Amino acid sequence: MSSFSIFVRGMLMGAADIVPGVSGGTVAFITGIYDTLLDSIRSFDIACVKLLLGRDIKGAWSHVNGSFLSALLLGIATSIFTLARLVSWLLETYPIPLWAFFFGLVLASALVLLRQIDGWTAQRLLSLVCGAGIALWIALSPVVSLDIGLAGVFLSGFIAICAMILPGISGSFILVLLGMYGTVLAAVKSFDLLFLLVFAIGAAAGLLCFSRLLHWLLQRAHSATMAVLTGFLFGSLAVVWPWKHVLDWVVGSHGQLKPAQQVPVLPAQFLEQTGTDPVVILCVVLMVTGFLLVWLIDLKWGVSRAGT
């Protein structure tokens, strides 16, 4: 796998992680690098520390698959710092069409993961339903406040990164639920170094802990774990459904009202409740576009073609 193809995969992951409801872990899976990513993260262990203490930098770099991680992280960072302003503007200016596009992306991703489960049993079906139920519960939960200074920033990074590497759970949406999404996006746009450093440390700690748990689950109960992850993805469709009714509001950091809890509604109900044109035809076109984009990515870089 070339460094450029890894970089492009990283850019796709970064673009996904910016959006509340779209998971970078899903992109990693459908582009065939998920297992490699988990193994590389898990390689930051005692053996790596011993190599560094022995000043064997080359050995440590090889141990953690540094070439892979550096190309991937560069792609992720490139997307985040170049697309943060654009995505923020689109979410504020054209939210309904943008969510429709994301809905197509997530639906196609769910179907890609569904194909990876070999043989359905009652246990795997139950795992799928439980995963969908958990994601749906998260999607419909009210926003909580984690604005408790740098400790909250660290905790936000720790929790969100666990979601970011899970196919189906969006780290950005977890930040929305924690009341930290706008704060983190503003820090990225303004390049607040202290905030970003604390957030990154929290994310690194969460990543090292959770990657080991996820690897252990995939090794011992692969199909059941994949069924749960696929359920997460189907349940998260409620997050990216374009037409929502706001049940509650919270005051944002700049005094503006922001949705605290929303439920999906049909376009006709959305028009009746908000008076806003649901632009159904445009949304359907964008849903299909998002669906086809994932299909093309899977066709090019799917799991069976991971070495290309």
NUSEGU-845239 format. One record per residue (C-alpha): residue number from 1; residue in one letter; x, y, z. Coordinates in nm, 4 decimals, decimal comma. Layout:
N
+-----+------+----------+----------+----------+
!  nr ! rest !     east !    north !       up !
+-----+------+----------+----------+----------+
! NUM !    A !        X !        Y !        Z !
...
+-----+------+----------+----------+----------+
//
This chain:
308
+-----+------+----------+----------+----------+
!  nr ! rest !     east !    north !       up !
+-----+------+----------+----------+----------+
!   1 !    M !   0,0000 !   0,0000 !   0,0000 !
!   2 !    S !   0,1555 !   0,3291 !  -0,1096 !
!   3 !    S !   0,2020 !   0,6283 !   0,1209 !
!   4 !    F !  -0,0165 !   0,8381 !  -0,1087 !
!   5 !    S !  -0,3088 !   0,5942 !  -0,0912 !
!   6 !    I !  -0,2761 !   0,5891 !   0,2900 !
!   7 !    F !  -0,2697 !   0,9717 !   0,2906 !
!   8 !    V !  -0,5902 !   0,9827 !   0,0825 !
!   9 !    R !  -0,7569 !   0,7362 !   0,3206 !
!  10 !    G !  -0,6495 !   0,9650 !   0,6058 !
!  11 !    M !  -0,8060 !   1,2650 !   0,4333 !
!  12 !    L !  -1,1322 !   1,0735 !   0,3963 !
!  13 !    M !  -1,1192 !   0,9776 !   0,7660 !
!  14 !    G !  -1,0470 !   1,3369 !   0,8680 !
!  15 !    A !  -1,3337 !   1,4672 !   0,6571 !
!  16 !    A !  -1,5672 !   1,2120 !   0,8188 !
!  17 !    D !  -1,4530 !   1,2895 !   1,1729 !
!  18 !    I !  -1,5381 !   1,6592 !   1,1351 !
!  19 !    V !  -1,9050 !   1,5789 !   1,0809 !
!  20 !    P !  -2,1396 !   1,4926 !   1,3700 !
!  21 !    G !  -2,2868 !   1,1545 !   1,2712 !
!  22 !    V !  -2,0167 !   1,0285 !   1,0342 !
!  23 !    S !  -1,7411 !   0,8048 !   1,1720 !
!  24 !    G !  -1,3771 !   0,8000 !   1,0642 !
!  25 !    G !  -1,3692 !   0,4399 !   1,1854 !
!  26 !    T !  -1,6278 !   0,3539 !   0,9210 !
!  27 !    V !  -1,4059 !   0,5041 !   0,6502 !
!  28 !    A !  -1,1072 !   0,3098 !   0,7838 !
!  29 !    F !  -1,3069 !  -0,0111 !   0,7647 !
!  30 !    I !  -1,4509 !   0,0279 !   0,4170 !
!  31 !    T !  -1,1117 !   0,1355 !   0,2775 !
!  32 !    G !  -0,9448 !  -0,1785 !   0,4120 !
!  33 !    I !  -0,7081 !  -0,0334 !   0,6751 !
!  34 !    Y !  -0,9064 !  -0,0913 !   0,9960 !
!  35 !    D !  -0,7100 !  -0,3924 !   1,1229 !
!  36 !    T !  -0,3778 !  -0,2283 !   1,0324 !
!  37 !    L !  -0,4828 !   0,0873 !   1,2178 !
!  38 !    L !  -0,5771 !  -0,1033 !   1,5352 !
!  39 !    D !  -0,2551 !  -0,3060 !   1,5267 !
!  40 !    S !  -0,0461 !   0,0096 !   1,4812 !
!  41 !    I !  -0,2149 !   0,1862 !   1,7726 !
!  42 !    R !  -0,1709 !  -0,1203 !   1,9953 !
!  43 !    S !   0,2007 !  -0,1214 !   1,9123 !
!  44 !    F !   0,2553 !   0,1760 !   2,1448 !
!  45 !    D !   0,3384 !  -0,0593 !   2,4307 !
!  46 !    I !   0,6161 !  -0,1557 !   2,6719 !
!  47 !    A !   0,8257 !  -0,2962 !   2,3868 !
!  48 !    C !   0,8063 !   0,0416 !   2,2108 !
!  49 !    V !   0,9144 !   0,2214 !   2,5298 !
!  50 !    K !   1,2118 !  -0,0150 !   2,5700 !
!  51 !    L !   1,3202 !   0,0520 !   2,2120 !
!  52 !    L !   1,3013 !   0,4265 !   2,2699 !
!  53 !    L !   1,4909 !   0,4042 !   2,5984 !
!  54 !    G !   1,7575 !   0,2039 !   2,4157 !
!  55 !    R !   1,7732 !   0,4838 !   2,1567 !
!  56 !    D !   1,6671 !   0,2429 !   1,8820 !
!  57 !    I !   1,4553 !   0,5013 !   1,7008 !
!  58 !    K !   1,4487 !   0,3026 !   1,3771 !
!  59 !    G !   1,3357 !  -0,0092 !   1,5601 !
!  60 !    A !   1,0619 !   0,1824 !   1,7450 !
!  61 !    W !   0,9452 !   0,3415 !   1,4186 !
!  62 !    S !   0,9201 !   0,0003 !   1,2553 !
!  63 !    H !   0,7516 !  -0,1491 !   1,5655 !
!  64 !    V !   0,4627 !   0,0995 !   1,5533 !
!  65 !    N !   0,4392 !   0,0958 !   1,1718 !
!  66 !    G !   0,5433 !   0,4608 !   1,1708 !
!  67 !    S !   0,5326 !   0,5060 !   0,7941 !
!  68 !    F !   0,1676 !   0,3980 !   0,7863 !
!  69 !    L !   0,0663 !   0,6109 !   1,0860 !
!  70 !    S !   0,2511 !   0,9234 !   0,9734 !
!  71 !    A !   0,0918 !   0,9178 !   0,6267 !
!  72 !    L !  -0,2528 !   0,8496 !   0,7761 !
!  73 !    L !  -0,2254 !   1,1199 !   1,0446 !
!  74 !    L !  -0,1004 !   1,3712 !   0,7893 !
!  75 !    G !  -0,4069 !   1,3026 !   0,5756 !
!  76 !    I !  -0,6404 !   1,3319 !   0,8756 !
!  77 !    A !  -0,4801 !   1,6592 !   0,9900 !
!  78 !    T !  -0,4906 !   1,8003 !   0,6353 !
!  79 !    S !  -0,8651 !   1,7377 !   0,6142 !
!  80 !    I !  -0,9426 !   1,8712 !   0,9608 !
!  81 !    F !  -0,7526 !   2,1972 !   0,9203 !
!  82 !    T !  -0,8635 !   2,2607 !   0,5607 !
!  83 !    L !  -1,2279 !   2,1501 !   0,5861 !
!  84 !    A !  -1,3246 !   2,2663 !   0,9373 !
!  85 !    R !  -1,4286 !   2,6135 !   0,8187 !
!  86 !    L !  -1,6121 !   2,4793 !   0,5119 !
!  87 !    V !  -1,8082 !   2,2158 !   0,7051 !
!  88 !    S !  -1,8915 !   2,4664 !   0,9802 !
!  89 !    W !  -2,0227 !   2,7096 !   0,7172 !
!  90 !    L !  -2,2248 !   2,4417 !   0,5363 !
!  91 !    L !  -2,3806 !   2,3201 !   0,8625 !
!  92 !    E !  -2,4905 !   2,6752 !   0,9383 !
!  93 !    T !  -2,5971 !   2,7743 !   0,5863 !
!  94 !    Y !  -2,7239 !   2,4570 !   0,4150 !
!  95 !    P !  -2,7839 !   2,2058 !   0,6965 !
!  96 !    I !  -3,0677 !   2,0032 !   0,5400 !
!  97 !    P !  -2,8965 !   1,9172 !   0,2063 !
!  98 !    L !  -2,5685 !   1,8513 !   0,3889 !
!  99 !    W !  -2,7321 !   1,6081 !   0,6324 !
! 100 !    A !  -2,9025 !   1,4360 !   0,3377 !
! 101 !    F !  -2,5620 !   1,3767 !   0,1785 !
! 102 !    F !  -2,4307 !   1,2381 !   0,5080 !
! 103 !    F !  -2,7361 !   1,0112 !   0,5385 !
! 104 !    G !  -2,6477 !   0,8486 !   0,2074 !
! 105 !    L !  -2,2871 !   0,8053 !   0,3222 !
! 106 !    V !  -2,3843 !   0,6390 !   0,6506 !
! 107 !    L !  -2,6525 !   0,4139 !   0,4986 !
! 108 !    A !  -2,4108 !   0,2817 !   0,2359 !
! 109 !    S !  -2,1424 !   0,2338 !   0,5030 !
! 110 !    A !  -2,3848 !   0,0295 !   0,7139 !
! 111 !    L !  -2,4585 !  -0,1994 !   0,4213 !
! 112 !    V !  -2,0838 !  -0,2403 !   0,3554 !
! 113 !    L !  -2,0302 !  -0,3531 !   0,7155 !
! 114 !    L !  -2,3339 !  -0,5810 !   0,6987 !
! 115 !    R !  -2,1639 !  -0,7764 !   0,4190 !
! 116 !    Q !  -1,8666 !  -0,8501 !   0,6464 !
! 117 !    I !  -2,0683 !  -1,0685 !   0,8865 !
! 118 !    D !  -2,0366 !  -1,4371 !   0,7972 !
! 119 !    G !  -2,3501 !  -1,6358 !   0,8782 !
! 120 !    W !  -2,6364 !  -1,5052 !   1,0858 !
! 121 !    T !  -2,7298 !  -1,6623 !   1,4178 !
! 122 !    A !  -2,9738 !  -1,5543 !   1,6887 !
! 123 !    Q !  -2,6796 !  -1,4182 !   1,8916 !
! 124 !    R !  -2,5476 !  -1,2086 !   1,6014 !
! 125 !    L !  -2,8947 !  -1,0790 !   1,5199 !
! 126 !    L !  -2,9424 !  -0,9813 !   1,8834 !
! 127 !    S !  -2,6013 !  -0,8101 !   1,8788 !
! 128 !    L !  -2,7089 !  -0,6131 !   1,5700 !
! 129 !    V !  -3,0335 !  -0,5026 !   1,7365 !
! 130 !    C !  -2,8543 !  -0,4101 !   2,0613 !
! 131 !    G !  -2,5963 !  -0,2045 !   1,8704 !
! 132 !    A !  -2,8693 !  -0,0203 !   1,6818 !
! 133 !    G !  -3,0597 !   0,0396 !   2,0047 !
! 134 !    I !  -2,7549 !   0,1825 !   2,1834 !
! 135 !    A !  -2,6731 !   0,4150 !   1,8923 !
! 136 !    L !  -3,0369 !   0,5247 !   1,8683 !
! 137 !    W !  -3,0431 !   0,5986 !   2,2419 !
! 138 !    I !  -2,7259 !   0,8061 !   2,2056 !
! 139 !    A !  -2,8705 !   0,9848 !   1,9022 !
! 140 !    L !  -3,1885 !   1,0857 !   2,0839 !
! 141 !    S !  -3,0196 !   1,1783 !   2,4129 !
! 142 !    P !  -3,0201 !   1,5398 !   2,5301 !
! 143 !    V !  -2,6978 !   1,7388 !   2,5301 !
! 144 !    V !  -2,5033 !   1,7508 !   2,8566 !
! 145 !    S !  -2,2481 !   2,0116 !   2,9571 !
! 146 !    L !  -1,8826 !   1,9188 !   2,9958 !
! 147 !    D !  -1,7585 !   2,2759 !   3,0109 !
! 148 !    I !  -1,5359 !   2,2223 !   3,3175 !
! 149 !    G !  -1,2113 !   2,3723 !   3,1978 !
! 150 !    L !  -0,9094 !   2,1759 !   3,0777 !
! 151 !    A !  -1,0258 !   1,8636 !   3,2643 !
! 152 !    G !  -1,3379 !   1,8674 !   3,0482 !
! 153 !    V !  -1,1258 !   1,9160 !   2,7361 !
! 154 !    F !  -0,9118 !   1,6112 !   2,8294 !
! 155 !    L !  -1,2201 !   1,3990 !   2,9065 !
! 156 !    S !  -1,3875 !   1,5067 !   2,5818 !
! 157 !    G !  -1,0839 !   1,3938 !   2,3827 !
! 158 !    F !  -1,0680 !   1,0641 !   2,5739 !
! 159 !    I !  -1,4357 !   0,9800 !   2,5109 !
! 160 !    A !  -1,4649 !   1,1149 !   2,1558 !
! 161 !    I !  -1,1617 !   0,9278 !   2,0211 !
! 162 !    C !  -1,3127 !   0,5969 !   2,1340 !
! 163 !    A !  -1,6135 !   0,6736 !   1,9161 !
! 164 !    M !  -1,4011 !   0,7941 !   1,6257 !
! 165 !    I !  -1,2367 !   0,4541 !   1,5772 !
! 166 !    L !  -1,5673 !   0,2677 !   1,6047 !
! 167 !    P !  -1,7473 !   0,2077 !   1,2757 !
! 168 !    G !  -2,0904 !   0,3605 !   1,3304 !
! 169 !    I !  -2,0292 !   0,5896 !   1,6278 !
! 170 !    S !  -1,9261 !   0,9434 !   1,5409 !
! 171 !    G !  -1,6738 !   1,1099 !   1,7667 !
! 172 !    S !  -1,8009 !   1,4481 !   1,6482 !
! 173 !    F !  -2,1541 !   1,3573 !   1,7526 !
! 174 !    I !  -2,0286 !   1,2480 !   2,0949 !
! 175 !    L !  -1,8736 !   1,5961 !   2,1215 !
! 176 !    V !  -2,2148 !   1,7421 !   2,0348 !
! 177 !    L !  -2,3753 !   1,5411 !   2,3164 !
! 178 !    L !  -2,1021 !   1,6570 !   2,5547 !
! 179 !    G !  -2,1661 !   2,0169 !   2,4542 !
! 180 !    M !  -1,8086 !   2,0487 !   2,3246 !
! 181 !    Y !  -1,8434 !   2,0276 !   1,9442 !
! 182 !    G !  -1,8621 !   2,4017 !   1,8788 !
! 183 !    T !  -1,5838 !   2,4666 !   2,1300 !
! 184 !    V !  -1,3504 !   2,2126 !   1,9683 !
! 185 !    L !  -1,4292 !   2,3352 !   1,6158 !
! 186 !    A !  -1,3611 !   2,6944 !   1,7246 !
! 187 !    A !  -1,0273 !   2,5852 !   1,8777 !
! 188 !    V !  -0,9295 !   2,4178 !   1,5491 !
! 189 !    K !  -1,0230 !   2,7264 !   1,3469 !
! 190 !    S !  -0,8380 !   2,9640 !   1,5827 !
! 191 !    F !  -0,5491 !   2,7188 !   1,6353 !
! 192 !    D !  -0,5735 !   2,7367 !   2,0184 !
! 193 !    L !  -0,2548 !   2,5424 !   2,0975 !
! 194 !    L !  -0,3186 !   2,4797 !   2,4696 !
! 195 !    F !  -0,6723 !   2,3567 !   2,4089 !
! 196 !    L !  -0,5650 !   2,1357 !   2,1166 !
! 197 !    L !  -0,2698 !   1,9925 !   2,3137 !
! 198 !    V !  -0,4876 !   1,8914 !   2,6114 !
! 199 !    F !  -0,7529 !   1,7511 !   2,3789 !
! 200 !    A !  -0,4861 !   1,5550 !   2,1869 !
! 201 !    I !  -0,3408 !   1,4098 !   2,5096 !
! 202 !    G !  -0,6880 !   1,2965 !   2,6155 !
! 203 !    A !  -0,7476 !   1,1471 !   2,2715 !
! 204 !    A !  -0,4138 !   0,9637 !   2,2769 !
! 205 !    A !  -0,4899 !   0,8156 !   2,6205 !
! 206 !    G !  -0,8360 !   0,7032 !   2,5091 !
! 207 !    L !  -0,7007 !   0,5611 !   2,1864 !
! 208 !    L !  -0,4347 !   0,3498 !   2,3610 !
! 209 !    C !  -0,6881 !   0,2110 !   2,6087 !
! 210 !    F !  -0,9831 !   0,1506 !   2,3791 !
! 211 !    S !  -0,7910 !   0,0061 !   2,0840 !
! 212 !    R !  -0,6759 !  -0,2808 !   2,3053 !
! 213 !    L !  -1,0305 !  -0,3552 !   2,4214 !
! 214 !    L !  -1,1650 !  -0,3450 !   2,0667 !
! 215 !    H !  -0,8850 !  -0,5687 !   1,9371 !
! 216 !    W !  -0,9555 !  -0,8187 !   2,2177 !
! 217 !    L !  -1,3265 !  -0,8270 !   2,1288 !
! 218 !    L !  -1,2593 !  -0,8698 !   1,7563 !
! 219 !    Q !  -1,0148 !  -1,1551 !   1,8253 !
! 220 !    R !  -1,2507 !  -1,3481 !   2,0549 !
! 221 !    A !  -1,5962 !  -1,2697 !   1,9157 !
! 222 !    H !  -1,5389 !  -1,1214 !   1,5719 !
! 223 !    S !  -1,8806 !  -1,1778 !   1,4136 !
! 224 !    A !  -2,0764 !  -1,0698 !   1,7226 !
! 225 !    T !  -1,8583 !  -0,7587 !   1,7597 !
! 226 !    M !  -1,9009 !  -0,6740 !   1,3913 !
! 227 !    A !  -2,2784 !  -0,7184 !   1,4310 !
! 228 !    V !  -2,2785 !  -0,4702 !   1,7207 !
! 229 !    L !  -2,0682 !  -0,2223 !   1,5199 !
! 230 !    T !  -2,3010 !  -0,2588 !   1,2217 !
! 231 !    G !  -2,5955 !  -0,1983 !   1,4532 !
! 232 !    F !  -2,4248 !   0,1179 !   1,5744 !
! 233 !    L !  -2,4121 !   0,2386 !   1,2157 !
! 234 !    F !  -2,7790 !   0,1672 !   1,1430 !
! 235 !    G !  -2,8818 !   0,3332 !   1,4700 !
! 236 !    S !  -2,6730 !   0,6400 !   1,3939 !
! 237 !    L !  -2,8878 !   0,7074 !   1,0845 !
! 238 !    A !  -3,1186 !   0,8973 !   1,3229 !
! 239 !    V !  -2,8354 !   1,1442 !   1,3806 !
! 240 !    V !  -2,7914 !   1,2292 !   1,0135 !
! 241 !    W !  -3,1586 !   1,2247 !   0,9105 !
! 242 !    P !  -3,2014 !   1,5665 !   0,7422 !
! 243 !    W !  -3,5394 !   1,6617 !   0,8881 !
! 244 !    K !  -3,5544 !   1,6941 !   1,2674 !
! 245 !    H !  -3,7850 !   1,8454 !   1,5269 !
! 246 !    V !  -3,6128 !   2,0231 !   1,8150 !
! 247 !    L !  -3,7439 !   1,9184 !   2,1566 !
! 248 !    D !  -3,5164 !   2,1354 !   2,3675 !
! 249 !    W !  -3,2639 !   2,4178 !   2,3302 !
! 250 !    V !  -2,9497 !   2,5238 !   2,5138 !
! 251 !    V !  -2,7633 !   2,8547 !   2,5146 !
! 252 !    G !  -2,4304 !   2,8311 !   2,3285 !
! 253 !    S !  -2,0985 !   2,9785 !   2,4336 !
! 254 !    H !  -2,1738 !   3,3005 !   2,2422 !
! 255 !    G !  -2,5290 !   3,3378 !   2,3706 !
! 256 !    Q !  -2,6967 !   3,1781 !   2,0689 !
! 257 !    L !  -2,9605 !   2,9074 !   2,1011 !
! 258 !    K !  -2,8528 !   2,5577 !   1,9915 !
! 259 !    P !  -3,0593 !   2,2358 !   1,9668 !
! 260 !    A !  -3,0168 !   2,0249 !   2,2817 !
! 261 !    Q !  -3,2388 !   1,7335 !   2,1783 !
! 262 !    Q !  -3,3880 !   1,6469 !   1,8394 !
! 263 !    V !  -3,6032 !   1,3700 !   1,6917 !
! 264 !    P !  -3,6339 !   1,2712 !   1,3229 !
! 265 !    V !  -3,9591 !   1,3682 !   1,1437 !
! 266 !    L !  -4,0956 !   1,3295 !   0,7922 !
! 267 !    P !  -4,0408 !   1,6154 !   0,5424 !
! 268 !    A !  -4,4099 !   1,7154 !   0,5566 !
! 269 !    Q !  -4,3985 !   1,7368 !   0,9377 !
! 270 !    F !  -4,0759 !   1,9353 !   0,9171 !
! 271 !    L !  -4,2420 !   2,1868 !   0,6816 !
! 272 !    E !  -4,5469 !   2,2135 !   0,9084 !
! 273 !    Q !  -4,3419 !   2,2578 !   1,2284 !
! 274 !    T !  -4,0687 !   2,4900 !   1,1005 !
! 275 !    G !  -4,2097 !   2,6561 !   0,7894 !
! 276 !    T !  -3,8808 !   2,5711 !   0,6147 !
! 277 !    D !  -3,8766 !   2,4131 !   0,2682 !
! 278 !    P !  -3,7547 !   2,0511 !   0,3134 !
! 279 !    V !  -3,6083 !   2,0549 !  -0,0433 !
! 280 !    V !  -3,6950 !   1,6858 !  -0,0804 !
! 281 !    I !  -3,5789 !   1,6407 !  -0,4403 !
! 282 !    L !  -3,2375 !   1,7948 !  -0,3732 !
! 283 !    C !  -3,2026 !   1,5865 !  -0,0569 !
! 284 !    V !  -3,2846 !   1,2623 !  -0,2389 !
! 285 !    V !  -3,0272 !   1,3466 !  -0,5079 !
! 286 !    L !  -2,7637 !   1,4142 !  -0,2409 !
! 287 !    M !  -2,8525 !   1,0953 !  -0,0510 !
! 288 !    V !  -2,8001 !   0,8931 !  -0,3682 !
! 289 !    T !  -2,4746 !   1,0817 !  -0,4358 !
! 290 !    G !  -2,3429 !   1,0014 !  -0,0865 !
! 291 !    F !  -2,4494 !   0,6381 !  -0,1242 !
! 292 !    L !  -2,2725 !   0,6040 !  -0,4594 !
! 293 !    L !  -1,9583 !   0,7707 !  -0,3231 !
! 294 !    V !  -1,9228 !   0,5051 !  -0,0523 !
! 295 !    W !  -1,9986 !   0,2335 !  -0,3079 !
! 296 !    L !  -1,7185 !   0,3663 !  -0,5297 !
! 297 !    I !  -1,4776 !   0,3866 !  -0,2336 !
! 298 !    D !  -1,5608 !   0,0284 !  -0,1400 !
! 299 !    L !  -1,5189 !  -0,0795 !  -0,5026 !
! 300 !    K !  -1,1756 !   0,0811 !  -0,5151 !
! 301 !    W !  -1,0442 !   0,0210 !  -0,1620 !
! 302 !    G !  -1,2751 !  -0,2345 !  -0,0034 !
! 303 !    V !  -1,1509 !  -0,4940 !   0,2451 !
! 304 !    S !  -1,0866 !  -0,7519 !  -0,0261 !
! 305 !    R !  -0,8656 !  -0,4979 !  -0,2062 !
! 306 !    A !  -0,6895 !  -0,3596 !   0,1015 !
! 307 !    G !  -0,3434 !  -0,4211 !  -0,0420 !
! 308 !    T !  -0,3876 !  -0,1919 !  -0,3411 !
+-----+------+----------+----------+----------+
//
